[in-house]
Amino acid sequence: MTTTTEPMEARTLRPGLLVSLRTNIAGGVKYERVDLETQRLDEDGQERSRWETTRVVVDPGEHAAAVKVRGKVRALVTGVCAQSDFGLLCPNSRQGDLRARIQEARALATQFNSQAATTRINVRVVAGTIAQDDVEAVRAISGELRDLMATMETGLANMDVKAVREAARKAKSVGQMLSADAKLRLDEAISAARSAARKVVKAGEQAAVEIDQDTLAALKAARTSFLDLDLADGDQDDQTPAAAPAPAGRPLDFSAWDEEPADPPALAKQASPQLEIDDDQQKES
């Protein structure tokens, strides 16, 4: 039987931006490699080689300052965004704050670069529009929230307060992108999970705690309310998948708001190789 329902995306997602933030520190660090054993095949036919790497920081004080400033730059931008597994999300209501934070972040980087001799901080931000009826965005956000609700359920069942609190924190952040009704349901579930976690802590590790079944029921209800579009309110075989909407426009490149200056002369003359520190991985080995 085919069931006609109100489109889920219209009541679940708030329009906003998917923000891509990339910051890196270039220069000031070099690596010296010495081969200890050239590539060879061992008795098991496996390929082996060994080498030793020495990391040299040209100016330790300047490098430490660069790492600190880079952290502030990232915190400025991420502070106005919801942090999800697939990127930073910013509701339309906070676009003005986002733009101001990006300009402030670039100003910090520019100030540091103007005084640094061997290192440079680069800031790149690109954002694309997320429409309220963007099917793929709804599926991605709903899927992440379902996973977080399930993590809270499992965490409470296992008395794992740390897992519950971390999942609740992430869900609260992503919840910024939900419509008022959907966010209310989510907030109620998060509040119930946090309350149960506090009871576990208060009881102590040695005490047996009975988790309120109403709390688990609330989490389950919240989890099932964020079903994928093609699975909601009916059987999958009875539903016609919704078509993805046409692109709303070209992605927004926030780099045009505040152009960065050219490399300082000291960096242009530097002979040592530069090291890029990526967003999620800093090559400190």
Rosetta blueprint (number, residue, H / E / L):
1 M L
2 T L
3 T L
4 T L
5 T L
6 E L
7 P L
8 M H
9 E H
10 A H
11 R H
12 T H
13 L E
14 R L
15 P L
16 G E
17 L E
18 L E
19 V E
20 S E
21 L E
22 R E
23 T E
24 N E
25 I E
26 A E
27 G L
28 G L
29 V E
30 K E
31 Y E
32 E E
33 R E
34 V E
35 D E
36 L E
37 E E
38 T E
39 Q E
40 R E
41 L E
42 D L
43 E L
44 D L
45 G L
46 Q L
47 E E
48 R E
49 S E
50 R E
51 W E
52 E E
53 T E
54 T E
55 R E
56 V E
57 V E
58 V L
59 D L
60 P H
61 G H
62 E H
63 H H
64 A H
65 A H
66 A H
67 V H
68 K H
69 V H
70 R H
71 G H
72 K H
73 V H
74 R H
75 A H
76 L H
77 V H
78 T H
79 G L
80 V L
81 C L
82 A E
83 Q E
84 S E
85 D L
86 F L
87 G E
88 L E
89 L E
90 C E
91 P E
92 N H
93 S H
94 R H
95 Q H
96 G H
97 D H
98 L H
99 R H
100 A H
101 R H
102 I H
103 Q H
104 E H
105 A H
106 R H
107 A H
108 L H
109 A H
110 T H
111 Q H
112 F H
113 N H
114 S H
115 Q H
116 A L
117 A L
118 T L
119 T L
120 R E
121 I E
122 N E
123 V E
124 R E
125 V E
126 V E
127 A E
128 G E
129 T E
130 I E
131 A L
132 Q L
133 D L
134 D L
135 V H
136 E H
137 A H
138 V H
139 R H
140 A H
141 I H
142 S H
143 G H
144 E H
145 L H
146 R H
147 D H
148 L H
149 M H
150 A H
151 T H
152 M H
153 E H
154 T H
155 G H
156 L H
157 A H
158 N L
159 M L
160 D L
161 V H
162 K H
163 A H
164 V H
165 R H
166 E H
167 A H
168 A H
169 R H
170 K H
171 A H
172 K H
173 S H
174 V H
175 G H
176 Q H
177 M H
178 L E
179 S L
180 A H
181 D H
182 A H
183 K H
184 L H
185 R H
186 L H
187 D H
188 E H
189 A H
190 I H
191 S H
192 A H
193 A H
194 R H
195 S H
196 A H
197 A H
198 R H
199 K H
200 V H
201 V H
202 K H
203 A H
204 G L
205 E L
206 Q L
207 A L
208 A L
209 V L
210 E L
211 I L
212 D L
213 Q H
214 D H
215 T H
216 L H
217 A H
218 A H
219 L H
220 K H
221 A H
222 A H
223 R H
224 T H
225 S H
226 F L
227 L L
228 D L
229 L H
230 D H
231 L H
232 A L
233 D L
234 G L
235 D L
236 Q H
237 D H
238 D H
239 Q L
240 T L
241 P L
242 A L
243 A L
244 A L
245 P L
246 A L
247 P L
248 A L
249 G L
250 R L
251 P L
252 L E
253 D E
254 F H
255 S H
256 A H
257 W H
258 D L
259 E L
260 E L
261 P L
262 A L
263 D L
264 P L
265 P H
266 A H
267 L H
268 A H
269 K L
270 Q L
271 A L
272 S L
273 P L
274 Q L
275 L L
276 E L
277 I L
278 D L
279 D L
280 D L
281 Q L
282 Q L
283 K L
284 E L
285 S L
